[in-house]
Amino acid sequence: MVSTKVNLGGLEMATPVATASGTFGYGFEYAGALDYSCLGAVTAKGIRLAPWPGNAMPRHAEVYGGLVNAIGLQGTGLDHFLDITVPHYTAQVKDAPPMIVNIWGGSVDEYAEVARRLTEAAATPECAAIKAIECNVSCPNVKEGGHTFGQDPSVLNRLVSAVRAKTALPLIVKLAPNVPDVRPYVKACEDGGADALSMINTIPAMVIDIERRRPVLANVSGGLSGRGIHPVAVKLVYDAHKATKLPILAMGGVYEAKDAIEFLLAGATAVAVGTATFSDPSTARRVLDGIEEYCTRHGFASVADLAGAAH
Ligand SMILES: Cc1cc2nc3c(=O)[nH]c(=O)nc-3n(C[C@H](O)[C@H](O)[C@H](O)COP(=O)(O)O)c2cc1C
């Protein structure tokens, strides 16, 4: 028997496999398509204070090795999320795994306010499924010039500190992949009081329709996810693990157990399945089964012992 339990910065997970934000709806949509007992956590789609329409269509394009999307963080807003979505998740999903809530905003104050309200709600029976917060820092800082929060270590540090001040829930910061050196960003999160890191978000990308001689996406560009970004993500996880003791939730092209095991060996404590769920909703189950089989074959009594074993 292999122990599959892991602890991601205070978030107790029964298995090391989670879902990635934006690829598993608000968590209840796959009930019936997947046995959730393979999941150590479900990450909800990004949420901010007010409802948000997202980008115009078309907003996704399939490419070799993945998907380019520009959904634009469409969401129902925090009130609807807390009043309707989270209670619905608990009611619809038998033995619902802990929920990580992915948050975003246009200012540091907005992130802090979303975190405060989530923390308050998590203490009520209706929203007790909320067990952690994940900050998506790959969105524009509207109040301060429009650059993303995740591309300036000092802004990132301010954001993490402000959110930390409002929540005692495990705080995960989701790093942007398009930075020259991940280490200053890791330190900014550490100093700001983050409990864990998640990586990677999608990589900026675009697709052109050669017949129309126009970009395929209405938003012109989007973010690449899927198989093609996996080796990029492995390197970033490896580098981040070398730079910090913070636990890492790794994502980026996990389709098979082999992909997840690579992440664990690079230094991740847990992994998230994203784009692969669209083509095979049972991916998380296959991945968990394969991790257990690997541990048995290599004599690891616990999945937690794999973290960073390639260093
Ligand atoms: C359609 C789509 C929507 C996404 N929405 C979000 C989001 O709301 N917040 C976020 O932090 N990441 C979002 N992501 C990024 C994923 O959570 C994940 O980091 C990325 O896709 C890499 O993993 P993958 O290759 O397994 O999909 C989204 C990705 C996709 C494909």
The ligand as a MOL file (V3000), in Angstrom:
LIG
                    3D

  0  0  0     0  0            999 V3000
M  V30 BEGIN CTAB
M  V30 COUNTS 31 33 0 0 0
M  V30 BEGIN ATOM
M  V30 1 C -9.4780 27.1780 -20.9270 0
M  V30 2 C -8.4990 27.5180 -19.8310 0
M  V30 3 C -8.8880 28.3910 -18.8190 0
M  V30 4 C -7.9900 28.7250 -17.7910 0
M  V30 5 N -8.3940 29.5670 -16.7820 0
M  V30 6 C -7.5550 29.8580 -15.7710 0
M  V30 7 C -7.9750 30.6890 -14.6770 0
M  V30 8 O -9.1300 31.1250 -14.5940 0
M  V30 9 N -7.0460 30.9830 -13.7050 0
M  V30 10 C -5.7660 30.4940 -13.7500 0
M  V30 11 O -4.9630 30.7760 -12.8430 0
M  V30 12 N -5.3620 29.6660 -14.7410 0
M  V30 13 C -6.2250 29.3540 -15.7460 0
M  V30 14 N -5.8030 28.5070 -16.7570 0
M  V30 15 C -4.4420 27.9130 -16.7210 0
M  V30 16 C -4.4790 26.4850 -16.1800 0
M  V30 17 O -4.9740 26.4450 -14.8620 0
M  V30 18 C -3.0640 25.8470 -16.2060 0
M  V30 19 O -2.1960 26.6020 -15.4050 0
M  V30 20 C -2.4850 25.7590 -17.6190 0
M  V30 21 O -3.4890 25.4680 -18.5550 0
M  V30 22 C -1.3700 24.7170 -17.7260 0
M  V30 23 O -1.8290 23.4230 -17.4510 0
M  V30 24 P -2.3010 22.3840 -18.6140 0
M  V30 25 O -1.2550 22.4020 -19.6780 0
M  V30 26 O -2.4290 21.0580 -17.9470 0
M  V30 27 O -3.6260 22.8870 -19.1030 0
M  V30 28 C -6.6790 28.1640 -17.7890 0
M  V30 29 C -6.3110 27.2790 -18.8150 0
M  V30 30 C -7.2040 26.9460 -19.8150 0
M  V30 31 C -6.7680 25.9760 -20.8920 0
M  V30 END ATOM
M  V30 BEGIN BOND
M  V30 1 1 1 2
M  V30 2 1 2 3
M  V30 3 2 2 30
M  V30 4 2 3 4
M  V30 5 1 4 5
M  V30 6 1 4 28
M  V30 7 2 5 6
M  V30 8 1 6 7
M  V30 9 1 6 13
M  V30 10 2 7 8
M  V30 11 1 7 9
M  V30 12 1 9 10
M  V30 13 2 10 11
M  V30 14 1 10 12
M  V30 15 2 12 13
M  V30 16 1 13 14
M  V30 17 1 14 15
M  V30 18 1 14 28
M  V30 19 1 15 16
M  V30 20 1 16 17
M  V30 21 1 16 18
M  V30 22 1 18 19
M  V30 23 1 18 20
M  V30 24 1 20 21
M  V30 25 1 20 22
M  V30 26 1 22 23
M  V30 27 1 23 24
M  V30 28 2 24 25
M  V30 29 1 24 26
M  V30 30 1 24 27
M  V30 31 2 28 29
M  V30 32 1 29 30
M  V30 33 1 30 31
M  V30 END BOND
M  V30 END CTAB
M  END
